[in-house]
Amino acid sequence: MNNLKKLSLSLSVAATMLVAPMSFAQSALVFQSDFGDKDGAVSAMKGVSVGVDASLPIYDLTHEVPTFNIWEASYRLFQASKYWPEGTVFVSVVDPGVGTPRKSVVLKTKAGYYFVTPDNGTLTMIAEHQGIAEVREIDEKVNRLAGSADSYTFHGRDVYAYTGARLAAGAISFEEVGPKLPNQVVSIDYQHATVKDSTIDGNIPILDPQFGNVWTNIHQDLLKEAGIKLGDTLCVTVKDKDETVLDTKLPYLASFGKVNVGEPLIYVNSLLNVSLALNQSNFAAKHNIASGADWTIKFKECN
């Protein structure tokens, strides 16, 4: 290629860069909601996303968050997000305050993930465990589905799915989401896991809905710190606020098969957190245990 042709090609590329809109790398888009699959709400959000970019890879985290349960939405994001590639965009819509002045935001974590959601407590655990790199408020004058201005009760479709899809598709940069906010979000208060004098206190953030196992936020390292080892018998107290729901003794074992069918145990779950179970039965149902910010649990080695 002679020098004249090289110059012509360079000028052509430069002109294209000047007139073409800037695009960014495409990422996966992952949806979570409390909508269930009984109607067309989830499909509508995905349709909006495909309308932004038909090649966008779209997945579901879950749409079975109990209705209005912001706490569980927060936990499910924490549970699943770290296993996705950096840059993944999560859209979480559990929004009992839809249409009220609560902010619509996109949070970028220090781990490089994006979370599109109302700032209503949904980001509690993400902010805590991944750290906040930056928070931006969604500018609905720019990042809102065309023709939806008179709709006040489906921001999941009109604002969050649309903004999340544009961000994941590379149609907008993070900076183009909207104005920067302080690096803080609405947070739900709960009992963090602590160990003192061989006694461990923690929270029951979630239940295993399929099997009825009771999951805690207590990492196995705290058992070691308290001097507790496999085979020990532990005294366990579960409370809902100030009401004692369970006060019992359980063995700490490696897996369900270490006890007979129907018998209880303490074990470490897939997130390496301490949990309670009945072998091939439902511990939570048997003992009327639920989960959430108000549910606490205490372990100590029995004398």
RAKA-V500984 format. One record per residue. N is the residue number from 0. RES is the residue in one small letter. OMEGA is omega in whole degrees, -180 to 180 (999 if undefined). BURIAL is + if it has 24 or more other C-alpha atoms within 12 Angstrom, else -. Layout:
n={N:N}
res={RES:RES}
omega={OMEGA:OMEGA}
burial={BURIAL:BURIAL}
This chain:
n={0:1:2:3:4:5:6:7:8:9:10:11:12:13:14:15:16:17:18:19:20:21:22:23:24:25:26:27:28:29:30:31:32:33:34:35:36:37:38:39:40:41:42:43:44:45:46:47:48:49:50:51:52:53:54:55:56:57:58:59:60:61:62:63:64:65:66:67:68:69:70:71:72:73:74:75:76:77:78:79:80:81:82:83:84:85:86:87:88:89:90:91:92:93:94:95:96:97:98:99:100:101:102:103:104:105:106:107:108:109:110:111:112:113:114:115:116:117:118:119:120:121:122:123:124:125:126:127:128:129:130:131:132:133:134:135:136:137:138:139:140:141:142:143:144:145:146:147:148:149:150:151:152:153:154:155:156:157:158:159:160:161:162:163:164:165:166:167:168:169:170:171:172:173:174:175:176:177:178:179:180:181:182:183:184:185:186:187:188:189:190:191:192:193:194:195:196:197:198:199:200:201:202:203:204:205:206:207:208:209:210:211:212:213:214:215:216:217:218:219:220:221:222:223:224:225:226:227:228:229:230:231:232:233:234:235:236:237:238:239:240:241:242:243:244:245:246:247:248:249:250:251:252:253:254:255:256:257:258:259:260:261:262:263:264:265:266:267:268:269:270:271:272:273:274:275:276:277:278:279:280:281:282:283:284:285:286:287:288:289:290:291:292:293:294:295:296:297:298:299:300:301:302}
res={m:n:n:l:k:k:l:s:l:s:l:s:v:a:a:t:m:l:v:a:p:m:s:f:a:q:s:a:l:v:f:q:s:d:f:g:d:k:d:g:a:v:s:a:m:k:g:v:s:v:g:v:d:a:s:l:p:i:y:d:l:t:h:e:v:p:t:f:n:i:w:e:a:s:y:r:l:f:q:a:s:k:y:w:p:e:g:t:v:f:v:s:v:v:d:p:g:v:g:t:p:r:k:s:v:v:l:k:t:k:a:g:y:y:f:v:t:p:d:n:g:t:l:t:m:i:a:e:h:q:g:i:a:e:v:r:e:i:d:e:k:v:n:r:l:a:g:s:a:d:s:y:t:f:h:g:r:d:v:y:a:y:t:g:a:r:l:a:a:g:a:i:s:f:e:e:v:g:p:k:l:p:n:q:v:v:s:i:d:y:q:h:a:t:v:k:d:s:t:i:d:g:n:i:p:i:l:d:p:q:f:g:n:v:w:t:n:i:h:q:d:l:l:k:e:a:g:i:k:l:g:d:t:l:c:v:t:v:k:d:k:d:e:t:v:l:d:t:k:l:p:y:l:a:s:f:g:k:v:n:v:g:e:p:l:i:y:v:n:s:l:l:n:v:s:l:a:l:n:q:s:n:f:a:a:k:h:n:i:a:s:g:a:d:w:t:i:k:f:k:e:c:n}
omega={-178:-174:-180:179:178:-180:180:179:-180:180:179:178:-179:180:178:180:-178:-174:-177:177:179:177:-176:-176:179:179:174:177:-174:-176:171:177:171:-174:-170:-178:-176:-179:-173:-174:-179:179:179:178:179:177:176:-178:177:176:176:-179:-176:-179:-175:176:-173:-178:176:167:170:170:-178:170:179:-173:177:-174:-178:180:-179:175:179:-178:-178:175:177:-176:-169:-165:-174:180:178:179:175:-179:179:179:179:175:-179:-177:167:-159:179:179:-179:-180:177:-175:178:-175:169:-170:165:177:171:-179:177:177:174:176:179:-179:-178:-170:166:178:-174:-176:179:-176:-176:-173:176:180:-177:-172:-180:-179:-178:171:-179:175:176:176:-179:177:-174:175:-178:-173:177:-180:-180:178:-176:-173:-178:178:-174:-172:178:178:176:177:-167:-175:-171:178:-178:180:179:179:179:179:-179:-179:-177:178:174:171:176:-179:-179:175:-178:-174:179:177:172:-179:177:179:174:-175:177:-179:178:-179:174:-178:180:175:179:178:177:175:-177:176:179:-175:171:-174:-170:170:170:-168:-178:-171:178:175:-177:-178:175:175:-177:-180:-178:179:179:174:179:180:180:179:-179:-178:178:-179:179:172:-176:171:-173:175:178:179:167:-167:-178:-177:178:-179:-179:175:-170:176:-178:176:175:-172:-174:-176:-173:-176:178:175:178:178:180:-179:-175:174:167:180:177:-174:-174:175:-179:175:-177:-176:178:-179:164:179:178:175:-169:-178:-176:-179:-178:-174:178:180:174:-178:179:-175:-177:-177:-178:-180:-180:175:167:180:-179:178:999}
burial={-:-:-:-:-:-:-:-:-:-:-:-:-:-:-:-:-:-:-:-:-:-:-:-:-:+:+:+:+:+:+:+:+:+:+:-:-:-:-:-:+:+:+:+:+:+:-:+:+:+:-:+:+:-:-:+:-:+:+:+:+:+:+:+:+:+:-:+:+:+:+:+:+:+:+:+:+:+:+:+:+:+:-:-:-:-:+:+:+:+:+:+:+:+:+:+:+:+:-:-:-:-:+:+:+:+:+:+:+:-:+:+:+:+:+:+:+:+:+:+:+:+:+:+:+:+:+:+:-:+:+:+:+:+:+:+:+:+:+:+:-:-:+:+:+:-:-:-:-:-:-:-:-:+:+:+:+:+:+:+:+:+:+:+:+:+:+:+:+:+:+:+:+:+:-:+:+:+:-:-:+:-:-:+:+:+:-:+:-:+:+:+:+:+:+:-:-:-:+:+:+:+:+:+:+:+:+:+:-:-:-:+:+:+:+:+:+:+:+:+:-:+:+:-:-:+:-:+:-:-:-:+:-:+:+:+:+:+:+:+:-:-:-:-:-:+:-:+:-:+:+:+:+:+:+:+:-:-:-:-:-:-:-:+:+:+:+:+:+:-:-:-:+:+:+:+:+:+:+:-:+:+:+:+:-:-:+:-:+:+:+:+:+:+:+:+:+:+:+:+:+:-:-}
